[in-house]
Amino acid sequence: MGLWSYFRRRPAAEQTGATPVMAPSEPEPLAPEQLAELQDAWAELASAAQGSGVTGLHACSRNGRPWQEDPAAVRSLAAILRSAKAENATG
């Protein structure tokens, strides 16, 4: 078997069944206590951003859920901003 035979197109009859693409489902609404925790996390991020002088923020999700809706992710970003401010202040 040569290299070219490895890269050739297979006829449709030889191809295995394709996996169907799933449409994203609508996210479930947050419970009141989850919403309160998320608002607290955003307040922490806002105060950390004010103190650090950040003018913009871009992050991506890894678990399929937007980072903006995950209190742990929002708090992690706030901690990163606070540590960056501390590093800049010390030298």
Secondary structure as the mmCIF struct_conf table of DSSP 4:
data_model
#
loop_
_struct_conf.conf_type_id
_struct_conf.id
_struct_conf.beg_label_comp_id
_struct_conf.beg_label_asym_id
_struct_conf.beg_label_seq_id
_struct_conf.end_label_comp_id
_struct_conf.end_label_asym_id
_struct_conf.end_label_seq_id
HELX_RH_AL_P HELX_RH_AL_P1 LEU A 3 PHE A 7
BEND BEND1 ARG A 8 ARG A 8
HELX_LH_PP_P HELX_LH_PP_P1 ARG A 9 PRO A 11
TURN_TY1_P TURN_TY1_P1 ALA A 12 GLU A 14
BEND BEND2 GLN A 15 GLN A 15
HELX_LH_PP_P HELX_LH_PP_P2 THR A 16 ALA A 31
HELX_RH_AL_P HELX_RH_AL_P2 PRO A 32 SER A 52
TURN_TY1_P TURN_TY1_P2 GLY A 53 GLY A 53
BEND BEND3 ARG A 62 ARG A 65
HELX_RH_3T_P HELX_RH_3T_P1 TRP A 67 GLU A 69
HELX_RH_AL_P HELX_RH_AL_P3 PRO A 71 THR A 90
#
